[in-house]
Every structure is written in C-alpha cells, then in structure tokens.
C-alpha cells in the first residue's frame, strides 16, 4: 500500500472528518482506529504545550542562576582582592 503525501500531513480535523464520514455511511468499523489516531494527536499537542511551558520555566531559572553567579563572582573577586591587600 502506497501512502499519499496527504496522509503524511494528516491533521486532527482530517481524522474528525473521517469519523463524520463513518457516521454518514453507518460504517463504524474504522472508528476505533480513528479514535486512537485522534487520541495520539491530542497527546502530542498536549505534550508540546507542556514542553513550551517547561522551556519558559527553565529560562527563568537560568536567568536567576546567572544573576546569582555574577553576584558570587563579584564577591569572590572582592575577597581575593582583600586577601592580596593583607
């Protein structure tokens, strides 16, 4: 079986349209597969949203750590300079 290019770019709307066609023709045999396909697509979208939220949180944490690092580096340099002057 050769897959068409359209299948590679299949969207959730395409899956829902196929579900509607199943209902119109009263042929429910492919419905379980379509439900599974829709669930997988939904899971991928949800995971993508979570990943974006995580990236934002990690960037904020990185900025805080960089500020802390700069403060500690300045403090270290001041202490080293103080030791040299003694």
N, C-alpha and C positions, 0 to 999 in steps of 0.2 A: 504494500500500500504506500503510495507516494503522498506525502503531506503537502498541502498547498502553502504558499507563503502566508496567506491569511491566517492559517492555523497558528503560525509562529507568533503572530501579533494578536492573539485572541484576548479579548477583554472580558471583564465580568458582565458587561452589557450583552456581549455576544452569547455568553452562557445563559443569561436570563432570557434572551430572545429564543434560544433553542428550547428552553423549558416551556415557554409560551406555545411554541410550535407543537411540542409534545401534548400539551393540553388541548389545543385545537383539533389535533388529529386523534385524540384519545389513545395515543400510543405512549404508554408510560414506561416502557422497557428501558430506555436510556436515562430515565430520570435519576436513578441512584448515582450513576456516573456523573451526571451534570451537577447534582448536589455536591458531590465530593470535589469536583473541579471548582465550583464556586467557593466552597469552604477553604480550599487551598489558596485561592486567590485572595480571599479575605484575610487569611492568616498572614500571607506575605505583606499585604498592605499594613496590617496592624504591626507587624514586626518592623517594617520600615519606619513607621511613626515612632515606635519606641527607640529605634536606633538614632533617629534625629534628636529625640529628647535627650538621650544619653550623651550624644556628642556635645550638645549645648551645655549640659551639666559638667562634662569633663573640661570643656574650655574655660568655664567659670572657675573651676577648681584649679586649673593650670595657672590662670591669672593670679589667683590668691597665692599660690605657691611661689610664683615668680616674684611677687611683691615681698613675700616673706624672705626669699632668698636674697634679694637686694638689701633688705634691712640687716640680715645676718652677715652678709659680706661686708657691708659698711662698718658694722660693729666689730667684726674680726680685724679689719684694717686699722680701726681706731685702737684696738687693744694691742695689735702688733706694733703700731707706732708708739704707743705708750711704753711698751717693753723696751723698745730701742732707745727711748729717751732716758730711761732709768740708769 
